Amino acid sequence: MNNCKICILGSGGSGKSSITIQLMNNTFVESYDPTIIDTYRKQIIINDVLYLLDIVDTSGQEEYIGMIDQYINSCNFFIIVYSITSRQSFDEVSKYREKITLENNCLLIGNKCDLENERQVYYEEGKDLAKTLNMDFCESSAKEKYCIFDEKKDLSEIFNFLITNNIKKDVKIKKNKCVLL
């Protein structure tokens, strides 16, 4: 089995935990309870290969930002989440990207795209920032359980995309460990 460690980063209230819980439990949590650090495990099959995902859902609260570094150093795939309804969460994306030393293996997600009438960050802005920061990009709705890359897909495609797209970018998955070439 191939083991991949994924770290989910972003500002408080951006929807990191909502995305994670939706992907793990097929449930949307309406209430917001700030996360410190939560870890999850999930097995998925991609292209007939079994992967064990170790997922770290980090805190977006400023007082816990120092704890994140230890998790970043142990992970090899990263998702940075901002809320399309919060310009501030978008403006903080670079701060999280700077903590990641890997060139690839990063996905930027503009979450809460079901709240189009409250949008403060436009799709093209997210896409442009992702390109500038050498990241892949999509928008998502944890509540409605979809993501948009080039087209609308089930939210579960986030993990599939993150792993398969980065394998194409010279990431070699070895038994029990994901490593960069």
SVG drawing of the C-alpha trace seen along z (x, -y; Angstrom):
<svg xmlns="http://www.w3.org/2000/svg" viewBox="-26 -41 41 43">
<polyline fill="none" stroke="black" stroke-width="0.4" points="0.0,0.0 1.2,-3.5 1.1,-6.0 0.7,-9.7 0.6,-12.4 -1.6,-15.4 -1.5,-18.6 -4.5,-21.0 -3.7,-24.6 -5.4,-28.0 -7.0,-30.7 -9.5,-30.2 -13.1,-29.9 -11.9,-29.1 -13.6,-25.7 -10.6,-23.3 -12.4,-21.1 -15.6,-21.2 -13.8,-19.9 -12.0,-17.3 -15.0,-16.0 -17.0,-15.9 -14.3,-13.9 -13.8,-11.6 -17.4,-11.1 -19.6,-12.3 -21.1,-14.8 -21.3,-18.6 -21.0,-20.2 -23.0,-23.4 -21.5,-24.8 -18.0,-26.2 -15.7,-24.9 -12.1,-26.1 -9.7,-23.2 -6.3,-22.9 -5.0,-19.8 -7.1,-16.8 -5.7,-13.8 -7.6,-11.3 -6.8,-8.2 -8.5,-7.1 -7.9,-4.4 -8.6,-5.2 -8.0,-3.5 -6.7,-5.5 -6.0,-3.9 -6.2,-0.4 -3.5,-1.4 -4.4,-1.4 -3.3,-4.5 -3.5,-5.1 -3.9,-8.9 -2.8,-10.4 -4.6,-13.7 -3.7,-16.5 -6.3,-19.3 -4.4,-22.2 -5.5,-25.2 -6.0,-28.5 -5.9,-30.4 -2.8,-32.6 -1.9,-31.4 -1.3,-27.8 0.6,-28.8 3.9,-27.6 2.6,-24.1 2.0,-23.7 5.6,-23.6 6.2,-20.1 3.3,-18.8 4.4,-20.5 7.8,-18.8 6.3,-15.4 3.9,-15.8 4.4,-15.5 1.1,-16.8 -0.5,-20.1 -3.9,-21.7 -4.2,-25.4 -7.8,-26.6 -9.3,-30.1 -12.9,-31.2 -14.1,-33.0 -16.3,-35.0 -13.2,-36.3 -10.6,-38.6 -8.5,-38.3 -8.2,-34.4 -7.2,-34.8 -4.5,-37.4 -3.0,-35.0 -2.5,-32.2 1.1,-33.3 2.0,-33.0 1.1,-29.3 2.7,-28.6 6.0,-30.1 6.1,-27.5 6.1,-24.6 9.5,-23.8 8.3,-21.4 8.0,-22.8 5.0,-20.8 2.4,-18.8 0.3,-21.8 -3.4,-22.5 -5.1,-25.8 -8.8,-25.6 -11.2,-28.5 -13.9,-27.1 -17.6,-28.1 -18.4,-28.7 -22.0,-27.8 -22.1,-31.3 -21.7,-33.1 -23.7,-36.2 -21.2,-36.7 -18.1,-36.3 -15.1,-38.6 -12.5,-36.7 -13.1,-35.9 -12.2,-32.6 -9.6,-34.2 -7.8,-35.8 -7.5,-32.4 -6.3,-30.8 -3.7,-33.6 -2.4,-33.3 -2.1,-29.5 -0.1,-29.9 2.2,-32.5 2.8,-30.3 3.3,-27.1 0.2,-25.4 -2.8,-23.7 -6.2,-25.3 -9.9,-24.5 -12.9,-26.0 -15.2,-23.9 -18.3,-23.7 -17.9,-21.4 -21.6,-22.0 -22.8,-21.0 -20.0,-18.4 -18.5,-19.5 -15.3,-20.9 -14.6,-22.7 -11.3,-22.2 -12.2,-22.6 -15.6,-21.2 -17.8,-20.4 -16.9,-17.1 -17.6,-15.3 -15.6,-16.7 -13.8,-13.3 -11.9,-14.2 -9.7,-16.5 -7.6,-13.7 -7.5,-11.9 -6.4,-15.1 -3.8,-16.0 -2.1,-12.6 -2.4,-11.8 -1.6,-15.3 1.5,-15.4 2.6,-11.9 2.7,-13.4 5.0,-16.1 7.7,-13.6 6.5,-12.6 7.3,-8.9 5.1,-6.9 7.1,-4.1 5.8,-1.4 4.9,-2.9 6.2,-6.4 5.6,-9.3 8.9,-10.8 10.0,-13.5 12.5,-12.5"/>
</svg>
